[in-house]
Amino acid sequence: MTLIPPVKTEHVTFDPPEFGHLGMIPEIVVLPVTDERIWVELEPNVWFRPLFFDMNQGSHGEVLRVRRGGVLSRHLHATPVHGFVIKGNWRYLEHSWTAVEGSYVMEPPGEIHTLTCDGDDEMQTVFFIQGPTLYMDENDNVTLVEDNLHLIRTARAHYEKVGLGADFVNQFIR
């Protein structure tokens, strides 16, 4: 069995896995952002920072950053999503509540919502997304399927454009 070792950089580190000889992959430790180029733009005033892409389960972790006036378009998740607000606040246009710093949000699958940040200057939320995100138009037609493959392609293009190199995203893939 030939194992391709994950990338280790100044942004992501890990120790060798105890059972590496059996094919176990190492943990991933994503360090604080020191370079603005790591943030990948999704929409105007909306970025994500990859934490991990689990290619076996189809899940991924990210920090979503939205600046005031930013909107993450109308979408639904086919699987549960977990979020923890680490900075600022945000809300869904379709709901009455606001997620504030320190809030935990669990989204059940199938609900359509539109995320916006209209309070603070910026919000950051850690999201664990267990499957694809389906972006919808006003008639509930799917306009984009955002899964790990799409996000990795988007990140590759961004990292190439900003001078980090397309392979920069590889350090987040497990």
C-alpha positions as CSV (number, residue, x, y, z in Angstrom):
1,M,0.0,0.0,0.0
2,T,1.4,3.4,-1.0
3,L,0.3,6.2,1.2
4,I,0.5,9.8,0.1
5,P,1.4,11.8,3.2
6,P,-0.6,15.0,3.8
7,V,1.1,18.3,3.5
8,K,2.6,19.9,6.6
9,T,3.1,23.7,6.5
10,E,3.3,26.8,8.7
11,H,-0.5,26.9,8.5
12,V,-1.3,23.2,9.2
13,T,0.6,20.8,11.4
14,F,0.3,17.3,12.8
15,D,2.2,14.5,14.4
16,P,2.7,11.1,12.7
17,P,-0.2,8.8,13.4
18,E,0.4,5.9,15.8
19,F,-1.0,3.4,13.3
20,G,0.4,5.0,10.1
21,H,1.7,1.7,9.0
22,L,-2.0,0.5,8.9
23,G,-3.1,3.4,6.7
24,M,-4.3,5.8,9.5
25,I,-4.1,9.4,8.5
26,P,-2.8,12.0,10.9
27,E,-4.9,14.5,12.8
28,I,-5.0,18.0,11.5
29,V,-4.1,21.1,13.5
30,V,-5.1,24.3,11.6
31,L,-3.2,27.3,13.1
32,P,-4.5,30.8,13.3
33,V,-4.7,32.8,10.1
34,T,-1.6,35.0,9.5
35,D,-2.2,35.6,5.8
36,E,-5.4,37.2,4.4
37,R,-4.9,35.2,1.2
38,I,-6.1,32.0,3.0
39,W,-9.7,33.4,3.0
40,V,-11.5,32.2,-0.2
41,E,-14.2,34.5,-1.5
42,L,-17.6,32.8,-2.1
43,E,-19.7,35.9,-2.7
44,P,-19.2,39.7,-2.2
45,N,-18.3,40.2,1.5
46,V,-18.5,36.4,2.1
47,W,-15.4,34.2,2.5
48,F,-14.5,30.8,3.9
49,R,-11.3,29.4,5.4
50,P,-10.9,25.7,5.1
51,L,-10.3,23.7,8.2
52,F,-10.6,20.2,6.7
53,F,-12.2,18.3,3.8
54,D,-13.1,14.7,4.8
55,M,-13.1,13.0,1.4
56,N,-14.4,9.7,2.8
57,Q,-17.5,11.1,4.5
58,G,-18.1,14.2,2.3
59,S,-18.0,16.5,5.3
60,H,-15.9,19.6,5.8
61,G,-15.1,22.2,8.4
62,E,-14.7,25.9,7.7
63,V,-14.7,29.3,9.3
64,L,-17.2,31.4,7.4
65,R,-16.5,35.2,7.5
66,V,-19.2,37.6,6.5
67,R,-18.8,41.4,6.6
68,R,-21.6,43.8,7.2
69,G,-23.9,43.7,4.2
70,G,-22.7,40.3,3.0
71,V,-25.3,37.6,2.2
72,L,-24.7,33.9,1.7
73,S,-27.3,33.1,-0.9
74,R,-30.5,31.1,-0.3
75,H,-29.6,27.5,0.3
76,L,-30.4,24.3,2.1
77,H,-28.4,21.4,3.5
78,A,-29.2,17.8,2.8
79,T,-27.5,16.8,6.1
80,P,-27.2,18.5,9.6
81,V,-24.9,21.5,10.0
82,H,-23.3,22.6,13.3
83,G,-22.0,26.1,13.8
84,F,-20.3,28.0,16.6
85,V,-20.1,31.8,16.5
86,I,-16.6,33.0,17.4
87,K,-17.0,36.7,16.4
88,G,-19.9,39.1,15.7
89,N,-23.4,38.0,14.9
90,W,-25.6,36.9,12.0
91,R,-29.1,35.8,11.2
92,Y,-31.2,34.1,8.6
93,L,-33.7,36.3,6.7
94,E,-36.3,33.5,7.2
95,H,-36.0,33.4,11.1
96,S,-36.6,35.7,14.1
97,W,-33.4,34.8,16.0
98,T,-29.9,36.1,15.8
99,A,-26.8,34.0,16.4
100,V,-24.4,36.1,18.6
101,E,-20.8,35.5,19.7
102,G,-20.7,32.3,21.7
103,S,-23.9,30.8,20.2
104,Y,-24.1,27.3,18.9
105,V,-26.5,26.6,16.0
106,M,-27.6,23.1,14.9
107,E,-29.4,23.2,11.5
108,P,-31.5,20.2,10.6
109,P,-31.5,19.1,7.0
110,G,-33.9,20.4,4.4
111,E,-34.6,23.9,5.6
112,I,-34.0,26.8,3.2
113,H,-32.4,29.9,4.6
114,T,-30.3,33.0,3.7
115,L,-27.5,34.0,5.9
116,T,-26.8,37.7,6.4
117,C,-24.6,39.9,8.6
118,D,-26.1,43.2,9.3
119,G,-25.1,43.9,12.8
120,D,-21.4,44.0,13.5
121,D,-18.7,44.9,11.1
122,E,-17.8,41.2,10.7
123,M,-18.9,37.8,11.8
124,Q,-16.9,34.6,11.9
125,T,-18.5,31.2,12.6
126,V,-17.0,27.7,12.6
127,F,-19.3,25.4,10.6
128,F,-19.1,21.6,10.3
129,I,-21.1,20.7,7.2
130,Q,-21.8,17.0,6.8
131,G,-22.7,17.0,3.1
132,P,-23.5,19.2,0.1
133,T,-25.1,22.6,0.3
134,L,-27.7,23.2,-2.3
135,Y,-28.1,26.8,-3.5
136,M,-31.7,27.6,-4.6
137,D,-33.4,30.3,-6.7
138,E,-36.7,32.0,-5.7
139,N,-38.6,29.1,-7.3
140,D,-36.7,26.4,-5.3
141,N,-34.6,25.3,-8.3
142,V,-31.1,24.1,-7.4
143,T,-28.6,26.6,-9.0
144,L,-25.4,25.2,-7.4
145,V,-24.3,22.0,-5.6
146,E,-21.5,23.0,-3.2
147,D,-19.7,19.9,-2.1
148,N,-16.1,19.1,-1.2
149,L,-15.1,18.8,-4.8
150,H,-16.6,22.2,-5.7
151,L,-15.0,23.9,-2.7
152,I,-11.6,22.3,-3.3
153,R,-11.8,23.5,-7.0
154,T,-12.8,27.0,-5.8
155,A,-10.0,27.1,-3.3
156,R,-7.4,25.8,-5.8
157,A,-8.3,28.5,-8.3
158,H,-8.2,31.2,-5.5
159,Y,-4.9,30.0,-4.1
160,E,-3.4,29.9,-7.5
161,K,-4.6,33.5,-8.3
162,V,-3.3,34.9,-5.0
163,G,0.2,33.3,-5.4
164,L,-0.1,30.5,-2.8
165,G,-0.3,27.9,-5.5
166,A,-3.2,25.5,-6.3
167,D,-1.8,22.8,-4.2
168,F,-2.0,24.9,-1.0
169,V,-5.5,23.5,-0.5
170,N,-4.0,19.9,-0.2
171,Q,-3.0,20.5,3.4
172,F,-6.7,20.5,4.4
173,I,-7.7,17.3,2.6
174,R,-7.9,14.0,4.5
